[in-house]
Amino acid sequence: MVYHIGYEVTASVALLFLYFFVWKIADNKSESTNRFRSMVFWAFCASVLDVITAITISYGNAVPVWLNILLNNVYYYSMAVLAYRLIYYVSFYAFYAEQRKKITSPFRVMLVVYALVIVANA
């Protein structure tokens, strides 16, 4: 299996366009729009970090190990936040306001546990 960085770069550009499209065109006062835009922002961040880590790993001899580890950890954090933002966005449509906190709270705990595992592995 071959990693094609072009796909990830294309996804990053598409996500950037989507973010600005939602920012300019959509109703920015709507909570659902703000949740969606936040999710797209974190997807963009994760995609860009994936490209950066792919490049730094490819040039492993020139890039310090500590920088590769740091960038990989930041990428993992951004993916965790993206997963949380997805749950946060979906909960807006799937649950009533009083149920949302019950649904998203366990994911906040999981996010903290995930972050602690990454720090322990670093």
ZIBEL-V823579 format. One record per pair of residues at least 24 apart in sequence whose C-alpha atoms are under 10 Angstrom apart, sorted by the first residue. I is the first residue (numbers start at 0). J is the second residue. Records with the same first field share a line. If there is no record, write none. Layout:
BEGIN
I->J, J
END
This chain:
BEGIN
2->53
3->53
4->49, 50, 51, 53, 54
5->50
6->50
7->46, 47, 48, 49, 50, 53
8->46, 47, 49, 50, 51
9->46
10->42, 43, 46, 47
11->42, 43, 44, 45, 46, 47, 48, 49, 50
12->43, 46, 47
13->43
14->39, 40, 41, 42, 43, 44, 46, 47
15->39, 40, 42, 43, 44
16->43
17->43
18->42, 43
30->88, 91
31->87, 88, 89, 91, 92
32->88
33->88
34->84, 85, 87, 88, 89, 91
35->84, 85, 87, 88, 89
36->84, 88
37->81, 84, 85, 87, 88
38->80, 81, 82, 83, 84, 85, 86, 87, 88
39->81, 84, 85
40->81, 84
41->77, 78, 79, 80, 81, 82, 83, 84, 85
42->77, 78, 80, 81, 82, 84, 85
43->77, 81
44->73, 74, 77, 78, 81
45->73, 74, 75, 76, 77, 78, 79, 80, 81
46->74, 77, 78
47->74
48->72, 73, 74, 75, 77, 78
49->73, 74, 75, 77, 78
50->74
65->121
68->120, 121
69->121
71->117, 121
72->114, 117, 118, 120, 121
73->114, 117
75->113, 114, 117
76->110, 113, 114, 117
79->106, 109, 110, 111, 113, 114
80->107, 110, 114
82->106, 110
83->107, 109, 110
END
